[in-house]
């Protein structure tokens, strides 16, 4: 089989898997993209952006990328650190006094004690602040976090100053720096960056990242002129498991939000986020596939460094036992540390962080390979990212 035949065969494997998932009602639509050494090998849209209107999915369809916002906010923090405006060990209560004199109330005990020290920028970047999400917190803290947040667990639903003031009254789950725990750390980081820079977080992202990487469809809401490209978000009914509309195209993400969530608030396309993945993978470097040098290589590598200890690798993630056995966490990114033990093809040093609305990506330095696969289901359990890995690595082999 020659390379042309091999490529067509491999592409059809991904096509068949995605179309089968659509036919079974597992997903409504999808966009997939695979790039190798700066060359796009595959970019394809499948199914529908909206099921009821039968609006076709497009390669430039706009998705809510949820926690894929976190690596962007984390990179922005390192840019301000390089500017000398912050340091990794800067206590954040210098800029966010609402989070000074915090209390700690662990899952093991309802006793409350005073925080031993202030939360640092490093704690926020590594999710060691002690701040949880409502869905990742023990019962005695979840209600207070949900009250502070509003209607959607992952995105605060009020003005930043109001949210921070409420958050400051909720005890931490543990002492700052003690362990990794998923929560609002990156949202707090976004508020911090906004205050340090003296402007809205979205303005800062636009100036420092989006405009320089030509990420023209990325921001905290979808512009009115682009709503025809905005996907409908779905969620599974808890009663019958059927997909139901969670957020329509003209819903929450169709207008400027009160809170620009650095942890989960961005919308984007596959080709826009490809620009950011390229930046993390190749910039700054002297090659045709290089991206603009927005910050130093050492800062980018720091994002991908594994800061986990043995106890962190042994902890479950959102109830998933063994999730961290083959992976670690850096500054806003997960990094693969034991690829051979994973149930899908990967390489050590591969990095990513997906989104709760069904958006997924990875970048593999060893293969100079990037893959993205977006669907539009909140807390979905699609197995399509595994197929993306298989086909992306096989395509990389085919073009070698």
N, C-alpha and C positions, 0 to 999 in steps of 0.2 A: 504494500500500500504506500503510495507516495504521500508527500506532506499535504497536498491539496485534498486528497481523499481522507486522510487522517483528520485534518481540520474539520471537514464537513461532518464526519462521523462523530467527532467529539462534540461539536456544536449541537448536533441533533440530540445527543444525550441530555444536554441541559434543556433544550427546547422541549423534549418529550417529558422530562420530569416536571417542568413548570406547567406545561399544558395539561398534564395529568392532574396536577394539584388543582388547577382551575376547574377542570371537568368534574372533579370530585367535590368541589365546593370548599376545598381546604383554603384556598386564597381566591381573591377576586381578580387580581392582576399582579404584574411584576415588571420590574426593569432590571436587566442584568448587564454588567459591563466587566470586561477583563482586559487589562493592559499589561504588556511585557516590554521592558526596556524603552518606555516612552511611546510604544506603538499600541493602539487600541486593536485588539484581536477580535473582540466581540462587543457589540452594543445593541441590545434588542429589547423591545417592549412587547408585553404579552397581556392578553385579557383586557380588563376594563379599569379605568380610573374611577368610574362610578357604576355600580351594578345595575341600578334601577333605570338609569337613562341610557345604559349601554354606551357610555362615552368611552371610546378606545383609549387604552393606555398609550402614552407617547414616550419616546426616549428622553424628552425633556420635561416629563411630568414632575410636579413638585410634591414632595412628601414632607411630613412632619418627622424630623430625624431624631427627636427626643435626646437620649443620652449621647448620641454622636456629637452633641453640642459640647460635651465635657472636654474632649481633646482640644477643641478650638479655644475654649476659655483658658485651659491650662497653658497652651502655647502663648496666648496673649499675656498671661501672668509672667512667663519667662522673658517676654520682650520688655515688660516694664522693669523686671529685675535687671536686665542688661542695661536699661536706661539709667539705673541707679536710683529708681524711685521706691523700690522695695528690695527686700532680701528674703531668702527662704526662711530664715529664722525670725523675721519681723513679727512681733506680736500684733495680731490683727486688731486688738482693741485700741491701738493707737489711732486707727481710722474708723473703727466700729465700736464706740464705747458702749453700745447696747449689749455687746457680748463680753463685757468685763464682769468680774465677780460672779462667775457662773457656778451653778450647783451641779453635782453629779449624783445620779440615782441609777445604780446598776441593775441588770436583769436578775442578779442573784439575791439582791436585797432591796427592800423599799426604803432603807435608811438613806438619808441625804447628807452628803459631805461637800465641803467647798472644793472647787477646782484647785489643784496644786499649782497650776500655772496657766498663763494665757494660751489660747489657741494660736498657732503660728501659721504662716503662709504654707510652710511645708506640710503641716497637718491637713490643711485643706486639699492640697494637691495629691496627697497620698491617702485620703479618706481615713485619717487617724484623728479627726477632730472630736469624735464622740457624738457628733450630730447624726441622727438617723433619718430615714424616711418614715412616714406613717406605716407603710407596709413592711418595713424592715425593723421596726421597733417592737419591743415587748409591749404587751397590752397596756401596762400602766403609763406608758409614754405615748403610745400611738394616738390616743384621743386628743391629747394636748397638741401634738404636732399637726393633726388633721385640722383642729380648730384654728391654729395659726396659719395654715396653708390655704384653706378654702375648699373649693369643689373638686379639684383634681390633685391626686396624691403627689404627682411628680412635678407639678408646676404651680408655684404660689399664685394666688388669685387676688392680690392686693398690691398697693404701692410698696416699693422696696423698703422705705423707711418704716412703714407700718409693719411689714413682715418681720424685719430684723428686730424691732421692738418686741413683737410677740414671741419670736424665737428665743430671745434672750431670757424669757421667763420659763422656758422649758428646760428641765435638767438634762445634762449630757448623759449618755449611756455609759461612759467610762471616762477616765482621766485622759486629757489630750495626749496623743502620742502613744497610747497604750497598745492599740491594735487597729486592724483594718475593719471598717464597717461601712457599708454602703448607705449614703444619705445625702443630705442637702449641702454637703461641703462645697461643691462646685458652684451652687447658687450663691452661697455666702461669698465665695471667691469673686463671683461676678459683681456683687454689690461692692466689695472691696476695690476692685479695679475701677469701677465707675467713680467711686469717691476719690481715689488717688488721682485719676486723670481729670476729674472735674467735668465729666460729660456722661451722657447715656452710654450704657454698655454697647448698644448697637452701633452708635456713632464711632466708638473706639474700634470695634471689630471691623467696621466698614473701612476706616482709614488705614488701619495697620495690617489687615489680612485680606478682606474680600476684594477691595479695589486693586490690590497689588497682585492677587492671584486670579483675577478675572472671574471671581465667584459672583456672577451677576444675579443669580437667582437664589442667593442665600441671605437670610435675615430672620428677624423675629416675627414676621408675618408675610403673607403673600399679598403683593400689590394688586389693586383692583384690576389693572390691565392684564394681569397674569392668572386671574381666577379660573379661566378656561383650562389651565394646565394643572390646577390644584386637585389632588386626589381626595376622595372621600375616605375617612378612616372608619374601620369597623372593629367590633368587639364581639366575643362569643357570649350568647345568652347563658346565664348561669342555670337556667331551667331546662332548656332543650338543646343547648350547644350550637344553635344556629347563629350565623353571622348577622349582626344588626348594626345599624349606623351608630357610630360613636361621635363623629364630628364631620359634618358635611363640608363641602368645598368652601362654602360661604359662612362657615362657622367661626369658632374661636380664633383660628389662625388667619383669618381674613382681614384683620384690623390690628392696628398698633396696640399691643398689650400694655396694661399698667405696669406689669412686672416683666422685664426682659430676662428670662431665665437662662443663665449661663450653664445650668445643669441639664436642661431638657427642652428649651424653648425654640430652637431654630427650625426653619424649613429649608430644604435644599433639593438639588437634583443629583443624580449619579455623576454627571460630568462635572458639576461644581465641586462635589466632595472629592472627586478624583484629583482635582487641583491641589486640595489640601493634603491628601494622601501622598501625592508626588512630592510636595514640599517636605513632608516628614521623611520620606524615603530617600530623596536624592539631593536636597538642598542643604548648604551650598556645595556645588560640585561643578567641575568643568566638563560637561557632557551635553549632548543635544537634548537629553531628556531631563536636564536639571530645571529646577524651579527658582524663582527669585529668592535671594538670601535675606529672609525676613529676620533671622537671628542666627547665632553662631551654631556650628555643627555640635559643639560641646553641649549646648543647651538642648538641642534636639535629641542627642544621645542620652542626656539625663532623663528626658521624658520616657525613654524606653528601657531604662535601667530597672532591674528587679529589686524592689525594696522589701520583699517578703522574707520573713524568717520561717523556720520550720513550723511554728505554731500557726502562722497565717496560711501556709500551704495546706494544713490539715483542717482548717475551718470550712464549714459548708458555706455556700453562697445562695441566699434566698431559698433555703431549704434543700438545695442541691448538694448532696454529699459528694466529696471528691472533685468538685468543680475546679479547685485550685491546685490539684496534684501536679498537673503538667504546665501550669501557668503561674505567673506572678504579676505584680502591678508596679508601675513606675509613677510618673507624674501625669496622671490623667489617661494612661494607656495600660491595657493588659498586654503582657508579653509572654510568648510561648517559651518554656524552659525545658520541656521534655517531649519533643514532637513525636518521637517513636512510640510513646505510650498512648497517644491520642487515637480515637477510633476513626479518624479521617486523616487524609494526607496533609502534612504541614511541615514546616522547618523551624528549627530553633531561631529565636530572634524575631519571628513573625509577631506583628502587633496589630491591635485593633481596640475598639470598644463600640458595641452595637447600640441600637435604639429600641425602646420598648414598643414603638409603633410598627415594628417589623422591618426596620432598615438595618442592613449588615454590611460590613466591609472588612477587608484585611489587607495588609501590606507585608510582603516577605522579602527582606533585604537579600537573603542568600540567593534568591531566584530573580530579584529585581522585578517583582510581580505584584500586581494590585488586582483585587477582585471586589466588586460591589453587587449586592442583590437586595433590591427594595421590594417589600410588599407592604400592605396597609392595614395590618391587624394589630390592635393593642393587646400586648401580652400574648401574642400568638406563639404557637409551638411548631412552626414550619421546619421541616428537615432540609429545605432547599439550600441553606448555606453549606451543608455538607456536600451536596452535589456540586455547588459552586467551587469548593476547594478541589474536588476530584477533577473536574473539567479544567479548571484554571491551571493546575499543575501539569496535567496531561498535555494541554495546549503548549505550555512552556517547553515541555520535553519535545513536542513535535516540531517546534520552530528552532530548536538548538542545532 
